[in-house]
């Protein structure tokens, strides 16, 4: 009777209780019991915890990326081109190996700022004066995957801010120009701090994009 009285009091205070695979509850003022549908909750393994932490970090990166690029539909378009339904999951699948929990991007050289079916830029030079950088690339010829009128975008990370992606648009430049000069916001960083830049193109209607190419300056 002592155990039943204790259970009765606990159930009055807090509702059903699950103990050793049995759920106790009140019905008609009396304590009832039934076998729990679920066993005790299994704790996550160390590997599962690490995977969950990385997943959370990639989701945070995606939110920061969307904030930096605004309405530019890079990943939505890229996902559709490869038969994927969601841009965020495609971003995750290509970039999760470059990101660590609590640290952000740790492999800048392999991070994909953009993806798509336009031809990737072929960088030939990258020069920097303060926070102003000039990028040069091969122009090739006008063709379906490399149009002369393709627009120019530059994604970036300050090396000291690996969880804060940014992007600038070279508004007047086109692929045919072979070069673009942009100024990267300093974000309060010390003069001369290392930058990781990601050059990519988008067509005039922003319905197709190229993969990004990385350069460190």
Phi, psi and omega in degrees: 000326181299318180295319180295320179296321179295315178298317181301316180294319181294321180291325176297324183282320191227006179086193185304146178238139177248118181227122175052041177083005179240134178258127179254139180209165178262136176217118182063029179082002181244150179283126176243160180220145174211159180291133180295142178289332179241146174281183177303141182298128180281131178286149181288147174284168179300320179294321178294321178296318180295318179296319179295321179295320178292319178302315180298320179295319179295321178296321176297318179298319179299317179297319179292323178298314180297323178295323182286325186260352177064232184270005181297118190271042187306304189282332175296317179293314182299320180297315180300322182294334180254013176080019176265153185268337186228133178292323183293321179288329176292316174304315181299313185296327181274336188246353185299329180287349181263357189237138178240145180301132177078357183235338184083215182286127178242351177234077185299325185293334182251358176295138179258107176283333179212160176213160179157185189262352174289158181293135180293143175300146175248094185294140176241340180199151175215118181237150184223137171228106186063237178258009177260128182235145175241125179248139177235148182214162175290138181269329180063227181219161180289124180203170188306325183260006181205076183280144178300330183269008178303137181278158190246129178230147178229110172276160181204157166226136161287136183301330180277356180232065187288000178248012185231078177291153175218171179208141172234153179249130173276085195302322184267348185274152175225164182305321183297338182290332179077359179199157175208143176242128181224156176251126181269129176303135184283340178051031177078011182275156182295144178304134179088000178298147185292142178241143171246118185250149182226101180275132173210164182243157171223146180287174187302324183267002181057038177255355176214149180222163177258162167297155176274155174238136187263143171213143179253131179227000000 
